[in-house]
């Protein structure tokens, strides 16, 4: 606080004797706020700035390229937020559902378009020059510019009502001008089947489950993001037909050509050729020499008193072997 405030209040009170001390203090604060009073304790120091080398300088250092890019990015993001707020105010009177999201320096908008004339108005508002079809049916994406900010637009058409049938809905539920029969499964645009198993939100919105899974999603979200929905009717099973057996005729064999006769075996000769004739002259057997007869020894002269023709006495003959008798008892 300025130390001259009490002195200024005393001067004012002395000049104006009829003024109370509180009023004098208020007048002194008003003079100080208007910078009409000088604070004797105020220091008039210089403002120093940090330099890149770690020192201090009185003058501002130049901005680097990285800092310049960061400042430009912050400015573009702030400009995108301002454009998003302006678009949101413009879409406040739009009948269909919509969504706005700021993505960095651009704005993404999702809205519903019912006819071609409305789409032409949105193209002029967002400055759209080209649009492309997406994989999801009844959806168009486009790029535009609004207030110097890029705007990505996703336009979705209204889901078509399912074809009317003579059968009345068992559990009807009307949503967005379309009556859904919750007793029948609902098939979305991708071919997935959704079932209603009796669960609802607090406001009465039916909760659907995909192929009987425990996860549930509201019917409004399923119709908005995966529509149009079509009821799946129960198909009557076809009774199988028993095939009638057909008699099959016996195959008829037709000869294509006469069989070829088997070759006759060669006759075996009655008499084999002689081995001499089969051998070559070089392999003919060599005749063996005939052995000469050996001369008999000349008989010696007989001794005196004996004839020459008497044979010489030889060793006596062995006695004959006894005849075998009856076998005795064994011991």
Secondary structure as UniProt FT lines:
FT   TURN            3..4
FT   HELIX           5..15
FT   TURN            17..18
FT   HELIX           21..33
FT   TURN            34..35
FT   TURN            40..41
FT   STRAND          49..50
FT   TURN            52..53
FT   STRAND          56..57
FT   HELIX           65..90
FT   HELIX           91..93
FT   STRAND          98..103
FT   TURN            104..105
FT   STRAND          106..113
FT   HELIX           116..126
FT   STRAND          130..133
FT   TURN            137..138
FT   STRAND          139..146
FT   TURN            147..148
FT   STRAND          149..157
FT   STRAND          172..175
FT   TURN            176..177
FT   STRAND          178..181
FT   TURN            182..183
FT   STRAND          185..187
FT   TURN            189..190
FT   STRAND          193..200
FT   TURN            202..203
FT   STRAND          206..210
FT   TURN            211..212
FT   STRAND          216..218
FT   HELIX           219..226
FT   STRAND          230..232
FT   HELIX           275..278
FT   HELIX           281..283
FT   TURN            304..305
FT   TURN            308..309
//
